[in-house]
Amino acid sequence: MTLVEDARALGLAALRRTLHASPEVGLQLPRTQRLVLDALDGLGLDLRTGTALTSVVGVVRGAHPGPTVLLRADLDALPFPGGPRHACGHDQHAAMLVGAARLLAARRDRLHGDVLLMFQPGEEGHDGARLMLAEGLLETTGSRPVAAYALHSAAAAPLGQFGNIPGPALAASATLAVTLHGAGGHGAWPHRARDPIPATGELLLALQTLVPRQFDVFEPAILSVGSVHAGSGANIIPAEARIEATLRSLDDAVLSRLARAAERAAHGVASAHGLRAEVVHTPGYPATVNDPTQAAVVADTVAELFGPERFAPARHPGLVADDIGRVLAEVPGVMTSVGACPPDRDPATAPGNHAPDAVFDDAVLPDGAALLAQLALAHLRPPGTTHAG
């Protein structure tokens, strides 16, 4: 059987459903870690778990000496008001990487080198990749990886369509939190208080118009306010109000300028209202930069396995962020998307990742597993050959 046929015989949908039914948020995912370890049991892998987080690192040792290739999947779910939920496809990523591990373990006699499997918690804002790197991820096999690959399911992209873009692919991110400190009082006597609520309204407008009025349209940048909190009752003027925003750019220098501009706006609005602004700027993830050579390897491998029509280069970078950028800053590699929109939905209108009603079709699981495995095989072929075979 071919690699793709073998992948389709693995029954990965059952594993994905089990992961989906047990979502966990953050860096500590004990149930998820146990499920991954159980799924890898019996493959003869070198396995270790993290200390600062419940990561799983596995090594498929090839029968012959050679380089190391890294394959990554994130594991964590998203926090929703009704409880954690896998609404970003990380359960699919984990199932695909388990599938790739099974395919590669069955072919270890053909591997001229090792495959490093990175099962990572804490992608959703907890910087799990940074912690795994600090715990020596890249030194696991004794040979730093020569290439790194990750797949990301897309709920609003055509089913089975792979795509990436060379160069900057995903945004650098940061969080800005502004607390406006005033003086509370009775709603009947606003002149005796220093009301932060009108200032909050002005600051919202100032922040939302900051990018188009201070940044070149050809310098992609986004500032989106996602949280506003103030007050406890209709007739109580609160002593403070709080705004939280996410900042995004493909350029670290632009991101820094954006943070400084937002901080100036906060202090200026606060001063005009006789308030004090407390501003906390928290750096997030660096930009994810795809290596052009590895991006081309993915396109060629998709064409080899499934046909050229299954690969569509991305038209432009995305301004979402992912801590795979930390890995790709150390190892030449690429983040590639795979469409998971069910065939009975229109990708143009289907809920996207992070939407509470996002749906991911498990038909992509075997193809994702096969692609990851083939990418490793392409690098770990016998010296002097030009094809993974």
C-alpha distance (Angstrom), angle and dihedral (degrees) to the residues before:
residue distance angle dihedral
M1 . . .
T2 3.80 . .
L3 3.77 123.6 .
V4 3.81 90.7 -102.8
E5 3.80 92.2 49.2
D6 3.79 90.3 49.6
A7 3.79 90.0 50.3
R8 3.79 91.9 52.2
A9 3.81 89.7 53.2
L10 3.82 93.5 56.9
G11 3.81 97.1 83.5
L12 3.79 93.6 -136.4
A13 3.80 93.6 164.2
A14 3.81 90.4 74.5
L15 3.81 90.9 56.3
R16 3.79 91.7 46.3
R17 3.81 91.5 51.7
T18 3.80 90.7 50.6
L19 3.80 90.9 50.7
H20 3.79 90.6 45.5
A21 3.81 90.9 55.0
S22 3.81 92.2 53.6
P23 3.83 106.6 49.2
E24 3.80 119.7 174.4
V25 3.80 130.5 -177.3
G26 3.78 131.2 -138.4
L27 3.77 133.0 -1.8
Q28 3.79 99.3 -35.1
L29 3.81 110.6 68.9
P30 3.82 104.7 153.7
R31 3.80 97.1 163.2
T32 3.79 92.7 46.4
Q33 3.80 91.7 47.3
R34 3.81 90.3 51.8
L35 3.81 91.5 50.1
V36 3.82 91.5 50.9
L37 3.80 92.7 47.6
D38 3.80 90.8 49.2
A39 3.81 90.8 49.0
L40 3.82 90.4 53.0
D41 3.80 94.7 44.9
G42 3.78 115.3 120.6
L43 3.81 96.0 21.6
G44 3.80 94.2 105.1
L45 3.79 93.8 -120.8
D46 3.78 127.7 155.2
L47 3.81 101.7 -116.3
R48 3.79 134.2 -172.6
T49 3.76 134.4 166.8
G50 3.77 130.8 -140.7
T51 3.79 129.8 -102.0
A52 3.80 103.5 -153.2
L53 3.80 91.5 36.7
T54 3.80 138.9 15.5
S55 3.78 94.9 -100.1
V56 3.80 125.7 150.7
V57 3.79 120.5 -144.7
G58 3.78 117.9 -171.8
V59 3.78 133.1 -179.2
V60 3.78 125.6 -154.9
R61 3.80 100.9 -156.2
G62 3.76 112.1 -146.8
A63 3.79 120.8 -137.2
H64 3.80 90.0 -122.8
P65 3.81 132.7 47.5
G66 3.77 118.5 -99.2
P67 3.83 144.6 111.8
T68 3.79 129.8 -44.1
V69 3.81 126.5 -110.7
L70 3.81 120.9 -162.8
L71 3.81 123.4 -143.1
R72 3.81 118.5 -172.8
A73 3.80 137.4 -161.1
D74 3.80 127.7 174.2
L75 3.80 119.0 -139.0
D76 3.80 112.0 -168.9
A77 3.77 129.7 105.1
L78 3.81 130.6 -141.5
P79 3.82 126.4 -99.4
F80 3.80 111.1 -117.0
P81 3.82 127.5 176.2
G82 3.80 90.5 -106.0
G83 3.78 93.9 47.1
P84 3.82 138.8 -75.6
R85 3.79 117.3 -33.6
H86 3.80 136.0 -178.6
A87 3.81 96.3 -124.5
C88 3.80 98.0 142.8
G89 3.80 101.3 56.6
H90 3.80 98.0 -108.1
D91 3.80 90.2 133.4
Q92 3.81 87.0 58.2
H93 3.80 91.6 48.6
A94 3.81 90.9 53.5
A95 3.80 92.3 48.4
M96 3.82 91.9 49.0
L97 3.80 92.5 50.9
V98 3.80 91.5 48.2
G99 3.80 87.0 51.7
A100 3.81 91.4 50.3
A101 3.81 89.5 50.0
R102 3.81 90.7 53.9
L103 3.79 92.5 47.7
L104 3.81 92.7 48.5
A105 3.80 94.9 44.0
A106 3.80 88.1 56.3
R107 3.81 88.8 52.8
R108 3.79 100.8 41.2
D109 3.80 90.4 120.8
R110 3.82 86.6 67.5
L111 3.79 96.0 47.4
H112 3.79 116.7 105.7
G113 3.77 93.4 -168.1
D114 3.80 138.6 1.8
V115 3.79 137.5 -67.3
L116 3.80 117.6 -138.2
L117 3.81 112.9 -152.2
M118 3.81 115.0 -155.3
F119 3.82 114.6 -164.8
Q120 3.81 102.4 -178.8
P121 3.81 131.9 -167.7
G122 3.77 123.3 -162.3
E123 3.79 103.8 39.8
E124 3.80 92.1 136.0
G125 3.79 97.7 81.1
H126 3.80 99.2 -49.0
D127 3.82 98.8 94.7
G128 3.77 96.0 -129.3
A129 3.81 91.9 165.2
R130 3.80 90.7 61.0
L131 3.80 90.8 53.8
M132 3.80 93.1 47.3
L133 3.79 90.6 50.5
A134 3.82 89.5 49.5
E135 3.80 89.2 52.8
G136 3.79 90.5 58.4
L137 3.80 102.2 -96.7
L138 3.80 95.2 155.5
E139 3.81 93.1 50.1
T140 3.83 94.4 51.6
T141 3.80 97.7 106.6
G142 3.80 96.6 35.1
S143 3.79 89.7 -109.4
R144 3.80 121.8 77.5
P145 3.81 111.7 -123.1
V146 3.79 118.1 -94.2
A147 3.82 92.4 -155.9
A148 3.81 138.2 15.3
Y149 3.80 129.2 -158.1
A150 3.80 135.1 -172.9
L151 3.79 132.8 175.8
H152 3.80 125.2 -151.2
S153 3.80 123.8 -164.3
A154 3.80 116.6 -133.3
A155 3.79 117.0 -154.8
A156 3.82 93.2 -162.2
A157 3.81 99.3 46.2
P158 3.82 127.1 91.1
L159 3.79 113.0 -81.0
G160 3.80 112.6 -92.0
Q161 3.82 95.5 1.8
F162 3.81 111.9 138.5
G163 3.79 122.5 -158.8
N164 3.78 145.3 161.0
I165 3.78 140.7 162.2
P166 3.81 128.0 -134.4
G167 3.78 118.9 -121.5
P168 3.83 122.3 13.8
A169 3.79 104.3 13.2
L170 3.80 107.3 160.2
A171 3.77 131.5 26.5
A172 3.76 134.1 -99.2
S173 3.79 109.1 -121.8
A174 3.79 142.7 -158.0
T175 3.79 138.1 173.0
L176 3.78 126.0 -128.9
A177 3.80 121.0 -161.2
V178 3.81 119.3 -172.7
T179 3.80 123.0 -172.3
L180 3.80 115.7 -170.1
H181 3.82 109.9 -153.2
G182 3.80 117.9 -156.3
A183 3.80 135.3 138.3
G184 3.77 124.4 -79.2
G185 3.76 127.7 -134.7
H186 3.80 147.9 141.2
G187 3.79 117.8 -46.8
A188 3.82 88.9 -129.9
W189 3.83 91.4 61.7
P190 3.82 106.4 41.6
H191 3.80 90.5 155.4
R192 3.80 89.3 66.7
A193 3.81 92.3 55.2
R194 3.78 135.1 57.5
D195 3.76 99.8 -125.8
P196 3.83 115.7 -150.8
I197 3.80 94.4 -171.0
P198 3.84 99.7 78.6
A199 3.79 88.2 44.8
T200 3.81 88.8 51.8
G201 3.79 89.6 55.7
E202 3.79 91.8 50.8
L203 3.79 91.9 45.9
L204 3.80 90.9 51.5
L205 3.80 90.4 55.7
A206 3.80 92.2 44.1
L207 3.82 92.7 51.7
Q208 3.79 95.4 44.2
T209 3.82 92.4 51.6
L210 3.79 95.7 40.4
V211 3.81 97.9 89.4
P212 3.82 100.2 50.7
R213 3.81 92.0 44.2
Q214 3.81 100.9 43.2
F215 3.82 105.3 28.6
D216 3.77 131.9 64.1
V217 3.79 112.1 -109.4
F218 3.83 87.7 -127.5
E219 3.83 90.2 59.9
P220 3.82 101.2 76.1
A221 3.78 109.3 -137.7
I222 3.79 134.5 152.8
L223 3.78 133.4 -168.3
S224 3.79 113.5 -175.9
V225 3.79 123.9 176.5
G226 3.78 109.0 -141.8
S227 3.78 104.2 168.5
V228 3.82 134.3 40.7
H229 3.80 121.9 172.4
A230 3.80 131.2 174.7
G231 3.75 140.0 138.0
S232 3.78 138.9 11.4
G233 3.80 104.9 -137.4
A234 3.80 142.4 22.8
N235 3.80 94.8 -112.4
I236 3.82 98.5 39.6
I237 3.78 122.0 91.1
P238 3.81 104.5 -147.6
A239 3.77 123.8 -132.4
E240 3.78 93.4 -132.8
A241 3.81 145.0 12.8
R242 3.79 130.1 -157.7
I243 3.80 133.6 -149.3
E244 3.80 126.0 -172.6
A245 3.80 123.8 -167.3
T246 3.77 138.9 176.2
L247 3.81 120.1 -131.9
R248 3.80 122.6 -156.7
S249 3.81 137.1 -178.6
L250 3.78 139.7 149.0
D251 3.79 89.1 -131.7
D252 3.81 123.2 63.4
A253 3.83 91.4 -149.8
V254 3.81 91.7 53.5
L255 3.80 90.0 48.2
S256 3.81 90.5 54.1
R257 3.81 91.3 49.4
L258 3.79 90.0 49.7
A259 3.81 92.1 52.2
R260 3.81 91.7 49.9
A261 3.81 92.2 48.1
A262 3.81 91.6 50.2
E263 3.80 91.1 49.4
R264 3.82 91.0 51.5
A265 3.79 89.9 51.1
A266 3.80 91.8 50.9
H267 3.80 94.0 51.0
G268 3.80 92.2 43.6
V269 3.80 95.2 51.9
A270 3.80 91.7 43.7
S271 3.79 92.2 50.9
A272 3.80 92.2 50.0
H273 3.83 89.3 56.8
G274 3.80 96.8 42.6
L275 3.79 91.7 -108.2
R276 3.78 134.5 125.4
A277 3.81 120.4 -121.4
E278 3.78 120.5 -147.9
V279 3.82 109.0 -163.9
V280 3.80 124.7 -169.0
H281 3.80 117.4 -172.9
T282 3.81 113.2 -166.2
P283 3.83 117.0 -171.1
G284 3.79 113.6 -135.1
Y285 3.78 128.6 -175.6
P286 3.79 128.6 -21.6
A287 3.78 120.0 -118.3
T288 3.79 116.0 -78.9
V289 3.79 107.4 -122.5
N290 3.80 117.0 -168.3
D291 3.78 116.6 -145.1
P292 3.84 106.9 -121.6
T293 3.80 93.7 -139.1
Q294 3.79 93.4 50.8
A295 3.81 91.5 44.3
A296 3.81 87.9 57.2
V297 3.82 90.7 47.8
V298 3.80 89.0 57.0
A299 3.81 92.6 49.4
D300 3.81 91.4 49.3
T301 3.80 92.5 46.5
V302 3.81 93.0 50.2
A303 3.81 89.0 51.0
E304 3.80 90.9 48.7
L305 3.80 94.4 50.2
F306 3.80 103.4 34.5
G307 3.80 108.9 7.9
P308 3.82 131.2 -89.1
E309 3.79 92.8 -86.4
R310 3.81 89.6 70.1
F311 3.81 92.7 67.1
A312 3.80 122.3 71.6
P313 3.81 118.4 174.3
A314 3.79 112.0 -127.1
R315 3.81 112.2 -105.3
H316 3.79 93.9 -139.3
P317 3.81 140.7 -9.2
G318 3.78 121.5 -81.7
L319 3.79 124.8 -120.7
V320 3.77 94.4 -141.7
A321 3.82 113.9 105.7
D322 3.80 133.0 -133.2
D323 3.78 130.9 179.0
I324 3.80 90.6 -131.4
G325 3.80 79.6 92.2
R326 3.81 87.9 76.9
V327 3.80 90.5 57.9
L328 3.80 93.8 44.8
A329 3.80 89.6 51.7
E330 3.82 86.2 63.4
V331 3.81 102.2 33.1
P332 3.82 129.1 34.6
G333 3.76 105.3 -112.0
V334 3.76 148.2 119.7
M335 3.78 143.8 -116.6
T336 3.80 110.5 -139.3
S337 3.79 127.0 -171.4
V338 3.78 126.3 -140.2
G339 3.79 122.2 -161.2
A340 3.80 114.8 -120.5
C341 3.80 102.1 172.8
P342 3.84 109.6 138.2
P343 3.81 113.3 -113.3
D344 3.81 92.2 -117.0
R345 3.82 91.2 61.4
D346 3.78 131.2 71.8
P347 3.82 110.0 -120.9
A348 3.81 88.9 -147.2
T349 3.81 92.1 63.0
A350 3.81 103.9 21.5
P351 3.82 116.8 116.8
G352 3.79 109.1 -95.8
N353 3.78 132.8 -138.6
H354 3.82 114.3 -52.9
A355 3.81 91.9 25.0
P356 3.82 110.4 125.0
D357 3.81 90.6 -127.8
A358 3.83 97.0 45.3
V359 3.80 112.9 138.4
F360 3.82 125.2 -159.5
D361 3.81 119.9 -161.7
D362 3.80 113.1 -133.7
A363 3.80 90.9 -147.1
V364 3.81 86.7 91.5
L365 3.82 94.4 61.0
P366 3.82 100.8 85.8
D367 3.79 93.2 41.9
G368 3.80 91.1 50.2
A369 3.79 91.3 48.8
A370 3.80 91.4 48.5
L371 3.80 92.5 49.2
L372 3.80 93.3 50.7
A373 3.78 91.1 48.1
Q374 3.79 93.3 47.5
L375 3.80 91.7 49.4
A376 3.79 88.9 57.1
L377 3.79 92.1 45.2
A378 3.79 90.8 51.4
H379 3.80 90.3 60.6
L380 3.79 97.8 38.7
R381 3.79 99.2 53.6
P382 3.81 123.2 128.4
P383 3.82 114.0 -75.5
G384 3.79 111.8 -89.8
T385 3.81 96.4 23.8
T386 3.79 123.1 115.1
H387 3.80 100.6 -158.6
A388 3.77 134.0 53.8
G389 3.81 91.2 -134.6
